[in-house]
Amino acid sequence: MTRDGLPIRVSSVPVAQTKDSVRCAIVDDHPVVRQGVRSLLEATWPNAEVADAESLPAALDKLSGAPDIVVLDPWRAGADP
């Protein structure tokens, strides 16, 4: 699948079956998008550690370790276009 010529990667790896908690980073410049994705992740994995921010470095700073899942707006990967 593609969106605007960029590949969309979807993984069905059962992360929740292999770990007690899941670390997730959400990166998007729209707060409503971040909140919606956060709600979905927390509903799927109630024990998830979820960090959201407008840039990837800021989101990673909020996590206690490397993320298991990154939901990334490719235009917000850490630098303004």
C-alpha positions as CSV (number, residue, x, y, z in Angstrom):
1,M,0.0,0.0,0.0
2,T,1.1,3.6,-0.5
3,R,0.0,7.0,0.6
4,D,1.1,10.0,-1.5
5,G,3.8,7.7,-3.0
6,L,5.2,6.6,0.4
7,P,4.9,3.0,1.5
8,I,2.6,2.2,4.4
9,R,3.9,-0.6,6.5
10,V,1.4,-2.6,8.6
11,S,2.7,-5.2,11.0
12,S,0.7,-7.9,12.7
13,V,3.4,-9.0,15.1
14,P,1.8,-10.0,18.4
15,V,3.8,-7.7,20.6
16,A,1.4,-8.0,23.5
17,Q,1.8,-11.7,23.6
18,T,5.6,-11.5,24.1
19,K,5.9,-8.7,26.6
20,D,4.2,-7.5,29.8
21,S,4.2,-3.9,28.6
22,V,4.6,-2.2,25.3
23,R,6.5,1.1,24.7
24,C,4.9,3.2,22.0
25,A,6.0,6.6,20.4
26,I,3.5,8.7,18.5
27,V,4.8,11.5,16.4
28,D,2.4,13.9,14.6
29,D,2.0,17.7,14.6
30,H,-1.8,17.4,15.1
31,P,-2.8,16.9,18.8
32,V,-6.1,15.3,17.9
33,V,-4.3,12.7,15.8
34,R,-1.9,11.9,18.7
35,Q,-4.8,11.6,21.2
36,G,-6.8,9.3,18.8
37,V,-3.8,7.0,18.2
38,R,-3.0,7.0,22.0
39,S,-6.6,6.0,22.8
40,L,-6.4,3.1,20.3
41,L,-3.0,1.9,21.6
42,E,-4.1,2.1,25.3
43,A,-7.3,0.3,24.5
44,T,-5.3,-2.5,22.8
45,W,-2.6,-2.7,25.4
46,P,-3.8,-1.3,28.7
47,N,-0.3,-1.6,30.3
48,A,1.3,0.4,27.4
49,E,3.7,3.2,28.0
50,V,2.7,5.7,25.4
51,A,4.6,8.9,24.6
52,D,3.5,11.5,22.0
53,A,5.1,14.6,20.7
54,E,5.5,16.7,17.6
55,S,9.0,15.3,16.9
56,L,10.6,11.9,17.2
57,P,13.4,13.0,19.5
58,A,10.9,14.6,21.9
59,A,8.8,11.4,21.9
60,L,11.8,9.2,22.6
61,D,12.9,11.4,25.5
62,K,9.6,10.7,27.2
63,L,10.0,6.9,27.1
64,S,11.9,4.7,29.6
65,G,13.6,2.8,26.8
66,A,13.5,2.0,23.1
67,P,10.0,1.9,21.7
68,D,8.4,-1.3,20.5
69,I,6.0,0.6,18.2
70,V,6.5,3.9,16.5
71,V,3.5,5.7,14.8
72,L,5.2,8.3,12.7
73,D,3.9,11.0,10.4
74,P,6.8,10.9,7.9
75,W,6.8,14.7,7.5
76,R,7.4,15.1,11.3
77,A,10.4,12.8,11.7
78,G,12.4,15.4,13.7
79,A,12.9,18.3,11.4
80,D,10.6,20.8,9.7
81,P,10.5,20.5,5.9
